[in-house]
């Protein structure tokens, strides 16, 4: 896990160089025939990347974006009208049977399918109209790291060109170097808070919510921690009742319009005597986790990259092996 996560900057450099013309051609096609909506199809970490895609596409392009439930196709055998819909299929392996079944039905129902996939020669690649390889290289660790980062980068690259945002496009070109800096950020001050924890919340909002979801998943997978991700807007609707003195809360906050709401919610956690770990900003009494400044939509990519290094260290500090999580395998063949 440590080695593969550290390879993310090189993976992004490969991806940006290899996919440049393919993304431009895809954007030309999308502009010539604009979709009426976007549907994402993914599982696990890739579905967390799909959350990032939703906020990115809806805020930057104004296109309704929703997550498909693969079981609608694979279990219920129901058909959905996909005429004029762009389907973004995100997967490390491209082999999960329910994902494949969902994409086969979507294509038959008229969807235009774009696959973001890491493994070459997968069934997903054969179904998609256009494939944008993630170029993360072989990923052996059960806990996906560099393929998740590569998925976020591919989505940001697509939206930057599709929306015509030259400033964001210029920032994306700097992502490999940004991630090198993020990997060097020291998040070990968070270890003493989490090493003996049993439960915690991971909070994010907007384009940062997918990173919060991913962090919670990795804490479950590698650290045997019951971690739950919540939007800063949703955590007050019930989950706040569980927060007690010393309850750990990890907060991701990119520097955008969501910051005020994040800060207000952080004050509520403080009032309930939670133990706060803050990435992207600071507050009295909290542990500040260092981050790298960038375009707001790219900051969650850097934050999750820094987080992976801490999660790997936390797993070992808790006496676990992050490369051999119990009851899990690399390719989850859900039906």
N, C-alpha and C positions, 0 to 999 in steps of 0.2 A: 504493500500500500504506500509506504513512504517513497520508495523509488519511483513508482508510477505517478504518484501525485507530483513529484518534483519534475517530471517530464512534461508537464502541461505547457510551459512556455514554448518549448521546442515544438510541441504538437500544434500549438496555435500558429507559430511561424510557418509550419508546413501547410496548414490548412489555408491560411490567408493567401499564400503564394499559389497553391494548387487550384483553388476554387474561384479565383478572381473572375475569370472570364465566364465560368459556368454560372456564377451568381448574377453577373451582368446580363447574360442571355435570359436567365429566368426572370429577372426584373422586367426586361423588355416584353416578355411574354405576358406577365401579369398586368402590366400597364396597358397592353393592347387588348386584353380580355380580362378586366377586373373581376375578381370573385365577389359574390354577394355576401359571403361570410367565410370564416376560417374555422376549421375543426382540427383539434390536435388529437393524436392517437399515440399513447405511450403508457408505460408501466414503470413503477419504482422511481429511480433517480431521473429517468427520462421524463416521467410525468411531472417531476418538480421543475425540470427545464421547460415543460409545457406551460406551467404557471407563469414563468418568466415571459414566455412567448405571448401569453394572453395580455398581460399588462403592457408589454412593449408594443404589440400590434394595435391594441385598442387606444393607447395614448398617443402613439405616433402616426397611425394610419386611419384611426376612426372606424376600423372594421370589427364588427362583432366576432368574438373569438370564444369558442367553447370547447370543453374537453369531452371527447366521445367515451362512452362506456362500452368497452369491447364485448362485454357479455350480451349486449343487445343483439349482436350478430352471432357470436359463437355459441351462446346458450339459448337465447330466445328465438333465434333465426328470424328476427324482424328486419324489415327493409325500410330504410330511411331515404327520403328524397335528397340526393346529394348534387343535383344538377346545379352547376355554377358555384360549387363550393370548393375552396382550396383546403385540402387535407395535408397537414404537416405531421408526418409519422417520424417519431424520434425514438431511436433504439441503439444500444451498443451492439447487440448481436443480430437484430432483425429476424429473430427466429421464433419468438413466442407464438404458439399456435393461435391464441385468441387475437393477438395483434394482427397476425397474417389474415385470419378469417375476416376481421373487421375491415381491413384494407381491401380485400378481394370484393367484399360486398359494396364498399364505398366506390370502388372503380366501376363496378357493374351498374351502380346507381347514378353515374355521371360525374363523380368527383374528379378533380385534377389533383393528383397525389405527388407530393414532394417528400422524398425520404431523406432524413438526416441519420445516417447509419455509419457505424465504425467498422464492422466486420465486412470484408469483401465477399461477394457472391452469395449473399443472404437471400432468402425468399422475399424479404421486404424490397430489396433492390430490384428484383425481377418484376414486382408488381407496380412500383412507382413509375410515373411518367418521367420524372427527373430525380436524380439522386445527387445529393451533396455529401460526399464522404467527409467524415469528421477528421480523418487523418491523425487520430490519436495514437495509432500503433497498437500492437497487442496489449490487451489489458487482462492480466491473469487474476489480479486481486478480486475477490468477491465484491468488496466494497468499491463501486465505481468512483473514480476521482477525475482523472484527466479526460475521460470521455464525457463526463458531465460538464466540465469547464469548456471543452471543445463544442458541446452542444449549445451552450449559452453564447459563445463567441460566434458560431455559425448563424444563430438567430439574430444577434445584434448586427452582424455584417449584412444579412439579407434586408433587415428593416432599414438600416442606414441608407442603402442604395435605393431601395424601393421608395422611401420617403424623400429622397433627394437631400438628405442632411449631410452636407459636406464636412461640417465640423465634427460630427460623430464619426464619419468615415475616416477622417484624419486621426481621431483618437483611437479607433480600432486598430489602425496600423501600428500603434504604439503598445498594444496589449501584451505582446510577448515580454517586453521590457518591464511593463507594469507588473506582470505576474512574478517576474524575478524579484522585484522589490517586495511584493506581497509575501512571497515565500520566506523572505528574511525577517518579516515582522514577528516579534516575539510575543506569543499569546500564552506563554507558560504561566504568567500570573493567574490565569484562570484555573490552573490545575488544582491548587489546594481547595478551591471551592467545590470542584466537581468530583474529585477522586473518591470521596466518601458519600456522594449523593445517591439517592435512589430515584428521584423524580426531578424534572425541571421543565420549564417552558422555554421555547425558543420563539421570539417575537420578530416579526418583520411587517412591512406594508408595501403595497404597490410592487414595483419591479424588484424589490428586495424580499418579497414574501417567498418566492421560489427558493431562494438561498436559505431562508429560515426552515422551510420544509425539508430541504436537503440535509441541513445540519442535524435536525431532529432524527431523520432516518439514519444517518451515520452514527449518531450516539446510541441508537437502538442496536444497530448491526454490530458495531465494533466495541462498544463500551458497556453493553448490558445495562443501559440506562433507560428508564421510562421517560422519554423526552417527547413532548407534544408541541407542535408548531401551531401558532395562532397569529392571525392578523391583529395588529394593535387595536383595530376597531372592533374585533370580535371577542377579545379576551375578557372584556368587561361584562359580556353577556353570559354570565355563569361561571366560567373557569376561574375568575378572580377569587371566588369563594374558597378555593383550595390553597391560596397563597397564605403562608404563615411565616413566622420569624425564621430567617435563614433559608427560606425556599429559594433555590437558584433560578435566576432568569437571565437567559442570554438574549441580547437584543442586537439585531442588525438594522442599521439605519443609513441609507444613502442620503446624500445632501440634495433633496428635492422637496416638492410640495408636501410630502408626507411627514417631514421632520417635526412640525409643530405637534401633530397628533401623537407621534412616537414619544416626544418629550413629555407631553401631558400624561400619557399612560405610564411612563417611567416614574413620574411623581407619585402616582397612585400605588405602584409597586413599592416605592420607598416608604410610603405611609403605612403599608402593611408589613414593613420590615423584611422585605425580600432581599436576597443577596444578588446584586446586579452586576452583570458582565456586559459592558457596552462596546459595540464595534461601530465606529463612525462618528461618535460624539461622546460627550462626557457629562457627568452629573455628580453632585456632592455625595460622597460616601460610596460611589461605585468604583469597580475596577475597570479601567479603560484599556481596551485591547487596541493596539496600534493598527492603523489602516493607511492605505495609499489613496491620495486624492486623485480623482479622474472625473470624466463625464459621469453624471449621476447614474445613468443606466448601465454603466460599466463597473461602478464600484461594487455591486454585489458579486461580480465575477472575481474580483480581487479578494473580497472578504472571505468567500467560501474557500478560496485557495489557501489563505492563511489559516482558516479553520481546520482544513484537512491535516495540516501538520500538528496542530494541537490535539485533534481527535486521535491520531495515531499514537502520540505520546501518552494521552490519557488512557487509552486502552491498555497499554503496557503498564502504566502506573497502577491500574486496577487489577493487575495480575492476569490479564487476558492476552490473547494473540490476535491482533487485528487482521491477520491474514488467514485465520481459520475460525470465523464466527460460527457458532453452533446452528445447526438446522438449516443452513443456507448453502446454495450453490450458485455458480456464476450465471447460468442461464436458467431462469425460472419459467418452466413450461406450463403456464396457466392455460386453462381451456375455456 
